Amino acid sequence: VQRMRPNASALGARRAVSGLSHGRAMAATLFACWLVNFACLTVAVLVMRFVVGVDFGNREGACLAVTATASLTALSLGCAVSAIPKLPESTKSGILTGVVCFASLFAGLYGQPTMELADMVAASAPWAAWVNPAAQIAQAFYSVMYYDSFGSLLVHVGTLLVMAAVLFLLAVGSLRRQRYASI
């Protein structure tokens, strides 16, 4: 997203004057990014299943659905941060890393002490887990592993899809408002 801006790179300037609309170019780029990210995460799931020997209880399809949704949510978060105007790319990368680490901390993904912290936060402020994408992804995988029905899984996947939609809308809103004096 950062390099697709006309004033950010030569590629962005060429795309701005090409016959392909900015929306189509953006959609194709985002789809390609999602596809590569999803493929990499699918390889990780397959390694867990067949190399490490994690038994998903014949729910590999549900794991791949969570993986696809998690990939989409991560892509939307990257787009939203990338769409912040007037910040260098390195700063945006740092913001994104900080957000992911902070979300992972409060999802309990760094070991037993952070699991206890996440449980305390969830008990005192349940809304915090609902707005944390890392917690929603973890809960979606827990739903696949520990529940017989898909009700809980659908709630977490739906929450992730809403987060992705909101983040994409924020990115689109930021990108649409930008005007360039010259390219």
C-alpha positions in Angstrom: 0.0 0.0 0.0 2.8 2.4 0.9 4.6 2.0 -2.4 1.4 2.2 -4.5 1.1 5.9 -3.6 2.1 8.1 -6.6 4.4 10.3 -4.5 6.1 7.4 -2.7 7.8 5.5 -5.5 8.4 5.3 -9.2 6.1 2.3 -9.3 3.3 4.2 -7.7 3.7 7.1 -10.2 3.6 4.7 -13.1 0.5 3.0 -11.7 -1.2 6.4 -11.2 -1.0 7.2 -14.9 -1.7 3.7 -16.2 -4.9 2.6 -17.7 -5.7 0.4 -14.7 -7.8 2.2 -12.1 -6.2 2.7 -8.7 -9.0 0.6 -7.1 -8.3 -2.4 -9.3 -4.6 -2.2 -8.9 -5.1 -2.0 -5.1 -7.5 -5.0 -5.1 -5.1 -7.1 -7.2 -2.2 -6.2 -5.0 -4.1 -7.0 -1.8 -5.4 -10.3 -3.1 -1.9 -11.3 -4.1 -0.6 -10.3 -0.7 -3.4 -12.2 1.0 -2.8 -15.3 -1.1 1.0 -15.4 -0.3 0.3 -14.9 3.4 -2.4 -17.5 3.4 -0.1 -20.0 1.6 2.7 -19.5 4.1 0.3 -19.9 7.0 -1.1 -23.0 5.4 2.4 -24.5 5.1 2.8 -23.8 8.9 -0.5 -25.6 9.6 0.5 -28.6 7.4 3.9 -28.8 9.2 2.1 -28.8 12.6 -0.2 -31.5 11.3 2.1 -33.9 9.5 5.6 -33.1 10.8 5.0 -32.2 14.5 2.0 -34.5 14.7 -0.7 -32.2 16.1 -4.0 -33.9 15.7 -6.7 -31.5 14.7 -9.4 -34.1 15.0 -10.3 -34.1 11.3 -10.9 -30.4 11.5 -8.1 -29.3 9.2 -10.6 -27.5 7.0 -11.7 -25.4 10.0 -8.1 -24.6 10.8 -7.6 -23.4 7.3 -10.7 -21.2 7.5 -9.3 -19.6 10.7 -5.9 -19.3 8.9 -7.5 -17.6 5.9 -9.5 -15.2 8.2 -6.4 -14.5 10.3 -4.4 -13.7 7.2 -7.1 -11.3 6.0 -7.2 -9.5 9.4 -3.4 -9.2 9.4 -3.5 -7.8 5.9 -6.1 -5.3 6.8 -4.1 -4.2 9.9 -1.1 -3.7 7.7 -3.2 -1.6 5.2 -4.6 0.6 7.9 -1.2 1.3 9.4 0.3 1.8 5.9 -2.4 4.3 5.0 -1.3 6.7 7.8 -0.2 9.8 5.9 3.1 11.6 6.3 5.0 8.9 8.2 8.1 7.2 6.9 7.8 3.5 6.0 10.2 2.5 8.8 8.0 4.3 11.4 4.9 2.5 10.1 6.8 -0.8 10.3 7.7 0.0 13.9 4.0 0.9 14.7 2.9 -2.4 13.2 5.4 -4.4 15.1 4.4 -2.7 18.4 0.7 -3.3 17.8 1.3 -7.0 17.1 3.5 -7.4 20.1 1.1 -5.5 22.4 -1.9 -7.5 21.1 0.0 -10.8 21.5 0.9 -9.9 25.1 -2.7 -9.3 26.1 -3.7 -12.5 24.3 -1.4 -14.5 26.5 0.8 -15.7 23.7 4.2 -15.3 25.5 3.9 -18.0 28.0 2.3 -18.7 31.4 2.8 -15.3 33.0 1.2 -13.5 30.0 -1.7 -16.1 30.0 -2.4 -15.1 33.6 -2.3 -11.4 32.7 -4.6 -12.1 29.7 -7.0 -13.9 32.0 -7.0 -11.0 34.6 -7.6 -8.5 31.8 -10.4 -10.6 30.3 -12.0 -10.9 33.7 -11.9 -7.2 34.5 -12.5 -5.8 31.0 -14.1 -8.5 28.8 -14.4 -6.0 25.9 -10.6 -5.9 25.7 -10.4 -9.5 24.4 -13.1 -8.7 21.8 -11.2 -5.9 20.2 -7.8 -7.7 20.3 -7.2 -9.5 16.9 -4.6 -11.8 18.4 -6.9 -12.9 21.1 -9.7 -13.5 18.6 -7.4 -15.6 16.4 -6.2 -17.6 19.4 -9.8 -18.1 20.6 -10.8 -19.2 17.1 -8.1 -21.9 17.1 -9.2 -23.0 20.6 -12.7 -23.2 19.3 -11.6 -25.6 16.6 -9.6 -27.7 19.1 -11.9 -27.9 22.1 -15.5 -27.5 21.1 -17.7 -30.0 19.3 -19.9 -27.4 17.6 -18.8 -24.6 15.3 -20.9 -21.9 17.1 -18.0 -20.4 19.0 -15.7 -20.6 16.0 -18.2 -18.8 13.8 -18.5 -16.0 16.4 -14.7 -15.5 16.5 -14.3 -15.7 12.7 -17.2 -13.2 12.4 -15.5 -10.9 14.8 -12.2 -11.1 12.8 -14.1 -10.4 9.6 -15.7 -7.3 11.1 -12.3 -6.2 12.4 -10.9 -6.7 8.9 -13.7 -4.7 7.3 -13.3 -1.8 9.7 -9.5 -1.7 9.2 -9.9 -1.8 5.4 -12.5 1.0 5.6 -10.1 3.1 7.6 -7.3 2.5 5.1 -9.6 3.3 2.1 -10.9 6.4 3.8 -7.3 7.6 4.5 -6.1 6.9 1.0 -9.1 8.5 -0.7 -8.6 11.8 1.1 -5.0 12.2 -0.2 -4.3 14.5 -3.0 -1.0 15.1 -4.8 0.1 18.5 -6.1 2.4 16.8 -8.6 3.7 13.3 -9.3 
